[in-house]
């Protein structure tokens, strides 16, 4: 954040506040009909202008403005932004200013989406966390956070000594910086997990940290793979024993989820194939088929990227000798499952190319039919054009010039010259 930008934005807000005070003071001293109504209207107009200006600033800049303004002006600005953006702005404020502003207007803060998982008789027991005290009272092997706030990340740092990344920074890392080990032994992995919905499919970035044999996971939204892992670990005793087991099982569940998504791609392409291999495909149907193929191709590409990312993460864990012997074998089995998926994604890619070529071929056939009509028409009209040209010559050697049936005869001759070639073409089957 550039300090110069903060200064410029602060100056704009101070200018608007000064204008508000000056104009409202002038209106307040005026003696006019319906004075209170006019004064209230002017006040609302200035507040609306200030609110629109603040909406253009990031939360960090608004926080710096609140810290720089006098208390009365700071409280006024805080009232304008607290309802929509108060939670994220509080995370950017200093402790003293945060306590002052939070006390003036209680916020409906978003529910804490933080879960700790403890081992209980060989099963995972989920402990929802809503305060730092509750988190400190747990002995987890897995701490899962969904879009954590700055305060929630501070809980983890204070209790476990681990600095969690902001979810906005997870997907911004370079490829070479996504898997690494800190000097203190912390293991960091940034992976992509598939999210396949009816209306869209995308890869969601997830950050994993292994610290003191505890797995920490941070992401922006809930994922089916994590729900499946929690269900399995709760109902199956001995399913996991430490954070690394949880991490490997998450990757294994992600591969299974990708395989299920591939089956959906198969089913979608089979439906598309039945349309493509029908006897006749119109241009409108072809456009719809191409859209369906594009969606399946996009999902297939995301699956390939997803399993590639999982393969890289597992290879990193194996090369770093971070796994026990049984965990190493589990990782090798996951890699074998990924290898089997590679063949399926390659087959689907080839099938998509075939269906795409077939659909484009039908479009070309439909276009050729249109061109064929014009070609036949132009060829069929050549004889009457020739006859009309000959009869249009003006010289006396042609007896039809003095013949009363000359025009009807020429028209009939042109009709016959058109009908005879078309009848011949139809008999040969060239007009089908």
N, C-alpha and C positions, 0 to 999 in steps of 0.2 A: 504494500500500500504506500503510495507516494505521499509524503508529507505535504507537498505543494498542492496536491489535489484536495487533501483534507482542509487545508487553509482556504482554498477557493470555495469549497462547499460550505464551510463554516461562515465565510463572509456572506454568501448568498442567503443563508438562513438568518443571520443577524440583520441583514438588510430588510428582509421580509418582516421580521419581528419589529424592527424600528418603524417601518411604514405602518404596521398594524397599530402600534401605540399612537403614532402621530395622527392618523386618520380617525381612529376611534376617539381620541381625545378631542379632536375638532368637532366631531358629530355630537359628542356628549355635551359640549358647551353651547350648541345651537338650540334655539327655541323654535320648535316646529311642531306641526300637528303629528300625532301618532309617533312621538319621539322614541318611545321604547321599542316599537316595532322596527323602525328604521335602524336604530342602534344595534338591535339583535341581528338584523339582516346583514349589516356591514361586518359585524363580528364573524358571522358564519362564512361570509365570502372570503375573508382573510384567512380563516382557518382552513378552508378548502384549498386555497392557493398554497399554503404552507404544507398541507398534507400531500398534495400532488408533487411538490418539490422533494419532500422527504422520501416518497415512494421511488424516486429515481436513484437513490443512493443505496449502496450495499449496506448490510447490517453493521459491518465493521466501521464504516465511515459515520453512520448514525450514532454509534457508540462513542466515537471520538468527539462528535459534536455535543452530545449530552454531557460528556465530561468537561468540555471547555466552556459551556454556557453557565451563566449565573443560575442559582438554584431555582428562582421563580420561572425563568425562561426554560430551564431544563425540564421542570415539571410540566410546563405547557406542551413542549415538544413530545415528552414521554406519553402524555395523554393521547396524542395524535397517532402514535405508532404502536402503543402497547397492545391493542386488541388484535391486529393482524400479524405483527412481527415481533411482539414483545419477547417471546421465548428465545428466538435466535439473537436478538440484540442483547439480552441479559447475559448470554454466554460470552459476549465480547467485552463487557464492561469490567472495570476494576471492582474489587470486592466492596469497597466503601460506597461507590455510586450504585452498585447493584442492590445493596441492602436498602439504601435510601429510596430508590425508585420502586423496588418490589414491594416495599411497605406501604407506599401510597396507593397502589392499585393492585390488588391480588389478581394473579393471572390464572386462567385455566390452562395450565401447562399440559403438554401432551403426555399421555401415559408412558411410564418408563417401560421400555421393551428390553428388559435385561433378565436373563435367566441363568442361574447357576445349576450345574448338574453334579450331584454327589453320588458316590457308590453306596448302595444300600443292599446288602445280601446279594452281591453280584449283579444287581440291576441299577440302572440310572434312575435317580430320583430328581425330578425337576423342582427347583425352588425359585418361584418368581420373586424378583427383587424390586423393591420400591424405595429403598433408602440405603445410605452407606452403612448404617448399622447392620441391616439385614445381610448385606454382602460380606461384611467383615465376620459375621458369625458362621459362615459356610466354610466347608473344606472341599472345594469343587475339584473335579478333573476336567471340567469344560465350562467355560463362561461364554455365553452367546449373547451378542448385542446387535440390535437392529436399529440403524440410524441413531446412534448414541449422541446425546448432547455433550457440550463441553463439560458440564458438571458430572455427568456419568463417566466420562473418560477420566476425569480427575479422581473419582472414587477408585477406579482400577489402579491408577498410578499411585495413590496414597496407600492402598491396602496391599497391592501385589508388587509395586515397584516397576510397573510396565507402562510405557507411554503408548497409547493406542493411536492409530492414524485417524484422521478425519475421513469420513466416507467420500467426500469430494475429491480426496487425493488418491484414492485407491486405484482408480482407472487411469490416472495420469502418469503412472510410472513407465519408464522405459523397459523394454523387454528384458534387458540384461540386469535390471535392478529388482526383479520381481521375486527372486529366490536368493536368500543370503542368510548368513549366520553372523550375529553380532559378536564382539569380543567377549562379552559376558556369557555367551552360550545361547542367547535367544535365537530361535529359528523363525524366520519370516518367510511366508509364502503368500503370493497374491495370485489367485486363480479365478477363472471364469466358470460359472455354473449356468446350465441351460435353464431357461424359463419358457415353457411352451404353453401358450394360452390359445383359445379359439380365435381371438382377434389379432394376436401378434405373437411373435417369438423373438427372444433376444437373449444375449448372454449378460449375466449379472456378475459384477466383480465382487469377490469376497476376499478379505484379508485374514490370514491365519497367523497366529503367533504361538509358539511353544515356549513356555517360560515356567521354570520350576515344575516340570512334568504336568503342567496345566495347559490345556488348549484354549486359546481365546479366538473367537471368530467375530468379525465385524462386517456388516453388509448394510445395504440401503433398504431392503425389503425382504419379506418372507419368501422362502423357496420351498418347493415340494420335497426336495432332497433332504432338507433339514427336518421337515415334519416326519418323513419316513424314518430317518435315523432315530429321532426321539422315540417314536412308537416302538421300533424294534428293540432298542436298548432298555425300554421300560418293561417289556413283556418277556424278554428272553434273558434268563440268568446267565452270567458269564460271557455275555456278548462282547463287553468291553472291559478292560482293566485299567487303562490309563488314557491320557490325552492323545497319545499317538494312535492307539486303537480307534478312538473316535475319529481322528483325522482320516485314517485309512478307510474306515467304513463310510465316511462321507464321500470320499472319492469313489468307492465301490458303488454306492447308491447313485452317484451321478452317472456312472457308466450304465447302470441298469436303466436309469431314467432316459438316457440318450438312446438306448436300445428300444425302449417303448416308443420314443418319438420317431425312430426309424420305421417301426411297424406302421405308424400312422402315415408316414410318407409313402410306404408301400401301398397302403390302402387308397390313399389319394391318387397315386399314379395309376393304379388299376382302374379307378373310375374315369380318369382322364383318357386312358388307353382305350376304353370301350367307346368313348365319344370319337376319338381320332380314327378308329378302325371301322366306324360306321360307313354305310354306303355313300352318304353325301354329307358334307360339312359346309355350312354357309359361312360367309365372312363374319357375321355376328357371333356364331358359335366358335369359330376359330379364334376370335379375339378373347372370348371367355376362356377357351382352353389355354391360350398362351398366358393369361393371368393366373390360372390355376397352376400351370407348370412353373411359373416364376415364383409363386409362393412356396411350392415344394422344394424348388432349387435353393431358395434362401434358407429354409429350415435345414436342408441337408448340409449346406455350407456351414451353418452355425453348429451343427452336430460335429462336423469334422474339426472345426476350431476348438470346440469344447473338449473332445477326447484328446486332441493334440496337446492342449494345455494341461490336462490331467496326466498325460504321459510324461510331460516335462517335469511336473511337480513330483511324481513318483520317482523318476530317474534322479532328481536332485536329492531326495531322501535316501535313496539307495547308495548313491555315490558318496554322500556325506557320512555314511555308516552311522546313521541316526536311529536305525531300527534294530530291534531284537531279531533273533533267528526266525521265530514264528511270524513276526511282523514282516520280515523280509520276504518270506514265502508268500504271505498274503499280497504283498505289493507285486510280486512276480505274477501271481494269478490274475490280478487286476490288469496288468500289462498284457497278458494273453487274451483277456476279454476285449481289450481295446484293439488288439491286432485283428481279432475276428470281426470287429465292427468296421475296420478299415476296408475289408473286402466288400461289405454290404454298401458302404457309402460310395465306393468306386462303381459298383454295379448300378446303383441308383443314378449316379452321375451319367453313366452311359445311356441308361434308359431315358433320362430326361433329354439328352441330346437327340436320341432317336425320335421321341415324341415331338420335340421341337422341330426337327427336320420334316417329319411327316405333316405337321400342322402347317408349316410354311409351304410345303408342297401343295396342300389343298388350296391354300390362298393363291398360289401361282396358277393352279388349274382353273380356279374361278375367274381369275383375271384373263387367262388365255381364252376362256369361253367368250368373254366380252369382246376381246380383240378379234376372235374368230367371226363373230357376227358382223363386225365392221369390214373385215376382210372379204367375206362372202358377198356382202352387200356391194362393196366397191367393185369386185370382179363381175358380179351379176349385172351391174348397171353400165358396164363398158359397152356392150353391143348397142343398147338404145342410145347411148351418148354418141356413138359413131354414126348411127342412122340419122340422129338429129343434126349432126354436123354436116353430113352429106346433103340432107334435104335443105339445109340452110344456105347452101351455095346458090348464088343468084346468077345463073347463066342459062341461055335459051335452049341448050341441047337437052334439057330435062323436060320431057313431055308433061310431067305432073304439074308443071307451073300453070298449064292451061286446062288441067283436068279437074273437074269439080270434086272428085273423090280423092284428090291427092292427100289432103290432110288426114282424113279418116284412115286411109291406107297406110300412111306413115306411122300413125299411132298404133294401129293394129300390128304392124311389123315390129315395132319396138316392144310391145307386150309379148309377142311370140318369141322375140330374141331373149327376153328375160325368163320366160317360162321354160323354154327348152333346156338351158343350162341347169336351172334349179331342179328340174325333173331328173336330169341325168345325174347330178350330184346326190340327190336323195336316193336314187336307185343304187348308187355305189356306196351309200352309207356315209358319205363325207359330211353330211349336215347333222349327224347325231351328236 
